[in-house]
Amino acid sequence: MIAVANRGYRAIAFDFRGYGLSDQPPEPEKANFQVLVDDVIGVLDSLSIDKAILVGKDFGALPAYLVPILHPERVSGVVTLGVPFMLPGPSAEPGRAEADFGRIDVKSVIRNIYTLFSRSEVPIAGDDQEIMDLFNPATPLPPWFSEEDLTAYASLYEKSGFRFALQVPYRTLNVDTGITDPKVTVPALFIMGEKDYVLNFPGMEEYIRSGAVKQFVPNLDIIFITEGNHFVHEQLPEKINQLLITFLDKHSI
């Protein structure tokens, strides 16, 4: 935010409902990605902003893509990191991850997520295991993620919990959005670390490198970061900031 603000752009970041310091939706169990789309439009309306360039990371990529599909007049560009545009897929089993996360303290959950998912291999629990069983408190944090960062992130999830973060996206990936032509026509940039574990999902690398993703996002530029992992924006912030600024300079309204 500081980098793009220093460039002269108005940078806005907010916690979606159910995340960080925001309130939970009135009925979290019924929430889906439409709630996040509504939040984006609501923020733009409340700040009297006609159009914006959206930036989404991981599953934040989905609402970043859904907004220009459902409200094309409000978006002039999209930047996503770590997860490309994807069609709806199967949802995860309700309750399983909630029970898994609930067995240990919040700070350990966050530590586990950052140590496991910053690797290039897809974390897979063995038979009779859950993901949190892979937690090893002796594993050091990545060098770009400090104990201070861990404490700050954990304090936010102490407030919000993981219920909504698991409901949206993992429980609602197959919810019908009513979209018949899922195409993002605005200029778009996708940034992917070469060592991002998502790249090892079945078919994912081919989907991206072959350009198949461009059937849904035709005006898409794809940039791979050689040493980047799933948290490339935290790992290499100066590199990501420069890519963002270059995109903004090219496509700003």
N, C-alpha and C positions, 0 to 999 in steps of 0.2 A: 504494500500500500504506500509506503513512504517513497519508494523508488518512482512509482508512476505519478504520485502526487507532486514530487519534485520536478517531474517533467511537465507539469501543468494540467494534469488530468484530475478529475474528481474521482477519488477512489472510495468505494463503499463496500464494507464487509459486514455481514449480519449473521446472526445465528438463526437457522431455520427453527421453526416451532419444534420443541422437543429436544433441541440441542443447546449446549452451552448455557447461557444465561437467559434464554427465551423460555416462555411458558410452554407447557405441554398442550397439545390439542385437546379439546373438551372430551373427545372419544378417541384416544390413541389407537385402540384396537381396530378402528375403522379408517384410520388415516392411510393415505397412499401418496404417490408422487404428485398427484394433483394439488395436494396441500402445499407442497414446495413450490410448484408453479405459481399458485395463488399468492404465496409469500413474495416471490420476486415481483410480480405485477403490483402487489400492494405496496411494496417499498418504493417502486418507481412512481406510483401514483402519489404516495404521501410526500415525496420529495419533488413533485412536479417535473419529473424527468420523462421526456417523450421516448427517447431511445437510449440504449446502452449496449456496451460490449460486455458479455457475460464470461466469467471465468469459473470453471468447475473442476474439482479434483476428485478422483476415484468415483464413487457413486454420485457425487455432486455433478458429474458430467451429464447424467441423465436429465435432471431438471434444466441444466444449461442448454441441452439440445431440445427439450420439450417446449421451452418457452418460445423459441423462434418458429417452431412448427405450429403451435397453437395461437401465438400472438406475433406473427412475423413483422408487424408494423412497429413493434417495440424494441427490436434487436437489430443492431448493425454489424455484429460479429460475435463469434464464440471461440473461446480458447479452453481446451480441456487437457488434463494431465492424467496419465496412468490408465485410463479406461476410454476406449473409443466408443463411437456410436454403436449401439447394439440393439437388436430387436428384443422385445420382451421374452424372457425365458422362464424356466420353472422356479418357483419360490422355495425357500428353504423350510425345513420342518419346524413348525412353531414350537416354542418352549425349550428346545434342545440347547441352543446357545445361551438362552437366558439362564437355564439351570447351571450350565457350565461356568459362565461368568460369575454367577452368584456364589460359587464355592470359595472364591478367594477375594481379597480386598481389591478395591478399584485401582489402586496404584500398581499392583502386580499385574492386573489385566492390561493396563496401558503399557507397562514395561514389556510384557510378553508380546503384545501386538507390534511394538516397534522393533524388538529384537528378531522376532520370527519373520515378519513381513518385509523387512529391509533386505532379506536375502533373495537370491535369484531363484531358489528352489521353491516350489509350491508347498507350503506346510501341510502335511497330511498326518492326521492322527492314526495310530495303529488300531488293531482290533481291541475292543474294550477300552478305548481311549477317547478323550475329547481334546480339542485344541489346547485348552488350558493345562492339560496334563503334560504338555511339552515344555511348560514353564520351568526354567532353571534360573534361580535367583543369582547364581554365580556368573551368569552370562553378562558381560559388560554391555552397557548401552552403546549404540553407535556413536562415533566421535563427534558427530554433528548434533547430537541430541543430549542435552545436559540433564542433570538431576533437577535443576531448576525448571527446565521445560517439563519434565515428568511430573513434578509437583503441581505446576500450573494446570496441565491437562487433566490430571487426576482430580483436582479441586472442582473443575467444571463438571466432570462426570459424577462426582459425589453429589452434585446438585441435581443433575438431570437424570442420572441412571442410564442404563443401556437399553431400556425397554423400547423407546421410540427409535433409537439408532438401529435396532435390530428389526423393528416393524417396517421401517422405511429406510433402506430399500429391501432387505432380504425377504420379507414376508409378502411383498406386493409387486414383485417383478413381473408377474403375469396378469396384473390388473388391466382390464380393457380401458384404454384412454379415449377410445372413439376415433382414433386417427386411422384414416384409410390410406393415406399416402405419406409415409414417414420419411420425409425428405427435408433436410436442412439446407436452404439455398443461400444463406448469408455466408460471407467469407469466414473461414474457420481455420484454426490451428490446433493440431494435436501434438503434444509433447510426450515422449515415451522414453524411459530409461532402458538402455540395452540390458540391464541387469534387474529389471522389474519382474517379479515373479509372475505377474499377470501375463507376460509374454509367453510363458510356458503352459498356459491353459491350452487344451486341445484345439488346434486350428487357429488360435489367436494370432500367432506371428504371420501366418500365411494370409489371413484376413486383412492384416494391416499392410504388410510389405507388398502384397500383390495389388493393392489399391482397391480391393473389393469393397472396402468401407466407403469408397467414394460414390458407390451407387446410391448411398443414402445422404452423403455429405459431399456433393460434387465439387464445391469450391474449397476443398480441404488441402492444406499443406501439412505434411508430416515431418517431424524432426525427432531423430533419435539422439539421445545423450549417451555417449559411450560408457561412462562409469555410473550412470544414473540408476538408482533403484526406485522402488515404489514411492518413496518419500523424496523424490528428486528436488522438489521445491524447498525442502528444508535442508537437504544435503548440499545443494548447489544453488543457493538463492540468487547470487549475482548473475549466474548464467540464465536462470529462468527470468529474472527481472529484465535482462537485456532482450530476451526473446519477446516478452510481453510488450515492452516499449516499442520494439520494432514493428510488431503487429499493430499496436495502437496508432503509431505514427502513420501507418499505411492505410488504416481503415477507420480512423476516428471520424465522428460525424461533425 
